[in-house]
Amino acid sequence: MNRSALNKYAQFLTDTVDIFSVLVDPAVAPAPGSPAECELRAAREQPAHTGVWGESPVRTAYALAAMSYSAALDQGRAMAALMTGGFTAVPVVVLARSLTEVTSQAWWLLDPGIGHIGRVRRLQALRCRSADEGQRAAAADSVPEDERYLYTETISQVEEYSRRLDLEAPSKDGRVYVCGGERLPSASHRVKDLFGEVGVAGVYRLYSAFSHGELFALWQGFEKTTEGSQHIQYRPAVNEESFKGAVAVASYALYAPAARAVSLFGLDQRSLEEWIDEHDAMVHPDM
């Protein structure tokens, strides 16, 4: 294993996280005339069940996207911390898979072209899924039904929020959560769409295999050895290409919602353009 290459990949991922961390800074605000500023202005006048929406529903959608993105940044930091040569690529790839799922959630919430009503509908579809999953988890954890609101937001609470905003009640259509015309895709579909937007082939199924312990995936982190004629062993190995691939995927997954946030909030795009050049130089050093 080329230790200098591993250090280079870890440093690139660390730098990517540092560059994009500015997007979750509470001081970041929509620029005048940006789509986000227009959404907030429209929300202040949007009729509700009583009165008007105000900015809170739209700002809540922005805040949950930022929270998801912040979680992904933490996963990126954890990936870099594991790239010391003392671990196989398996935990790094597992983190990369989780990172892509949570960034795809932020990416979906930050679509610049859906307007204030579409954004809050997406917020409600996401909250409905979370409430459904949370209530199931509470039931599995033997939490009494009348105490589950302490464990998780409930579906009835999400429905009441929609009622107050004069929005459609979110619901589940098969395996998809829906609010009005907005449908929350599954994680696998969101990840596919995210990578499609940045022109990168999807690797979700491959990376899922690492999480599930599929042998063809684990073999990328171990090598077979034979001692004598009877003893067969698979020993940890450091596969440079697996680390490189995980960093490339994670960094693109972090870039996609960052690009949407920059467009939505009308922020300076120069740091994104510089990052693209650095990423391409890391992934394709011979170009």
N, C-alpha and C positions, 0 to 999 in steps of 0.2 A: 504494500500500500504506500502510495506517495503521500506522506504526512503533510507536506507543504500544500498539496492540492486540497486535502481535507480541510486544512486551516483556511485556505482561500474560500472554499464553499461556505464554511461557517461564518467567516467575516462578511461575505457578501450578504448572507441572510440577515446577519446582525445589522448591517448597514441599511438593508431594505426596511427592516422593522423601525429603525431610527428615523428614516426619511418619512415613512408613512404614519408614524406616531403623531405627527402634528395634526392629523385629521381628527383625532379624538380629543384634542385640546379644547376645554370648555370655552376658551376665548375665541375659537373659530366661529365666525358669524357670516350669514349670507351677504354677498356683495350687492350693492344697489342694482336693481334690474335683473338679478339672477333669477332662475326658475324658483329657487327656494324662497327668495324674497317675495316673489309674485304669489306663491302658494300661501305664505303667511298673511299677506294682505287680503287674499280672497277668503281665507278662513275666518278672518275677523268679521266678515260680512255674511258668512254662510249661515242661513237660518237653521236653527235647531228646534227640538221639541218645544222648548221655551227659550226665547232669546236667540242668541247666535253662538256659533262654535267658539269663537276666540282662537288664539294661536295654539292652545294646549294640545289638541289632538294631533296636529301636524308635528309639533315639536316632540311629542311623545314618540312618533314614528321615527323621527331623526335620532332621538336619544337611544331607542332600542337598536337601531342600525349601528350606532356608535358603540354601544355595549357589546354587540356581537363582534364587531371589528376589533375592539379592545381585547376580547377573549382570544381572537385569532392571533393578534400580535403577541400575546403571552405564549401561545403555542409555538410561534416562530422562535421566540427567545429560548424556549425549552429545547427545541430541535437543535439550535446552535450549541447549547450547553452540552448536549450529548455527543457532539461531533469532536471527540477528543482522541479517537483511536482506541478507546477502551470499551466501546460498545459496537455491536453489529448495527446494520442499517435498519433492523426491524423496528425498534421503538421510534426511530426518526420517521420512518415511512408511516407508521400508525398515527403519529402526531400530524404528519402532512395530510393524511386522509381526513382527520377530524378538523384540521384547519380549513380545508377546502369546503367542508360542509357548512361551517359557521360563517365563512366569508361569503358563501353563496346566499346565505340568509340576509346578510347586510347588503349584498349586491342587489338582491331582489327588492328590498325595501327602498333602495336609493335610485331606482329607475327615474331618470330625469324627466321623462315625458308623460307621466300619468296624472299630473295635477293633484290638487289637495284632496279631492274626494277619493280618487283612486288610491292615493297613498294611505289614507286612513282606512279604506276598505282592506288594503293589504295588511295594515296593522291588525285589524280585527280578525282576519283569517289566521294570521300568525298566533294571535292571542287565543283563538278558539282551539287551534291544534295544541298549544301549550296547556290550556285548561283541561282538554280531554286527556292528554297524556298524564298530566299531573294528578287528575282525579283517579285514573287507573293505578298510578303508582301509590297514591294514598290508600286506595282499597287494598292493594297487595301488601301494604305495610300495616294493615289492620287499623288504620285511622278511622275512628267513628265518623259516620256520614255527616253529622252535625258539627264536626270539628275540621272538616277537610278544607274549609276556607282559610284556616290557619296554615295549612300545608301548601296550598296552591291557589291561584286565582281560579274561580269556578266558571263553568260555562254560563250559568245564569248571570254572573257578574259581567261577563263579556257581552251577553245579549242585552243587559240593561244599559250598558254604555252605548251600544248601537241605538237603542231606543231613544236615549236622551239626545243623540245627534241626528235623529230622523234618518238613520241608515238602515239598510236591510240587516236582519239578524244573521250572523255568520252560522254556517252549517257545514255538514260533512256530506259530500257527494261521492259515494264509493270510498276511495282512499284519498280523496282530495278535499281540502278545506276551502270553503268558498264564502265570499262576502260580495254581494252584488255581482258585478262582472269580473271581479278579481278572483283568480284561482291560485292557491298556493301549491306549486309543484312539489313533488317528493324531492328529497335531498339529491338523489341520483340524477333526476331531471334538471334540477337547478344547477348542479355542478357541470353537467353536460352543456347547458346553455351558457353558463359563465365562460367556460373555456372556448366555446364556439365563438363568443363575442370577441375574444382576443386572439382567435385563430390558432389555438393549440389543441392537439388531439387529446381526447379524454383518456384519463388513466384511472378513473374511479374504480372500475372493476378490479384492476390489478392491485390497487392499494387496499381495497376491501379484503383481498385475499391475505394480505399481511395481518390484518386485524383478526381474521377468522382462522389463522394458523394453517392455511393451505400449504401443502408441501412444496409446490412449485415456487411459492413466494419465500418460504423459509430457507429453501436451498440457496437463495441469493445472499443469505446472511451466515451460512454455514458451509463447511467443506468436509467431504468424507475422507476419513483416514482409516487405515488398516494397520493394526499392530499385531504381528504374528499372523497366524492363519485363522484364529477364532474371534478376535476382538475387532468389531466394526464400531466406529465412533464418528459422530458429526460434531466438529469443533467450530466455535465461533470464528468468523472470518470478517474482515473489513473489505467490503466491495465498493470500490471508489465510484463506479458508475451508478450504483443504487443511491449513494449519498448525493451525487450530482443531480440525479433525476428528481429526488425528493426536494432538493433546494430549488430547482427550476420550477417544479410544480407549485410549491408553496409560495414562491415569490410572485408567480403569475396570478395565483389565487388572491394574494394580497393586493396586487396591482389593479385587478378588475373593479372591485368596489371603490378603490381609491380614485380611479379615473371617473367613475360615476359621481362620487362626492365632489370632485373638483368641478365637474360640469354643472352639477345641481346648485352648488353654492357660489359658482363664479369665481373660483380661486385661481391663483397663478399656476399655469401648467408647466413651467420650465423644469421643475424638479422631476415631474413625470417623464419628460422627454429625455433628461439626463439619465434617469434610471433605466429607461429602455436601452440606451446605448451600453450601459454597464452590464445589464442583464445579457444582452446579445453577445457581448465580449466574453462573458463567463461561460455561457452555454455553447457558443460557437467560436472558440478561440482562433480557429484557422481562417475565419472569414475576413 
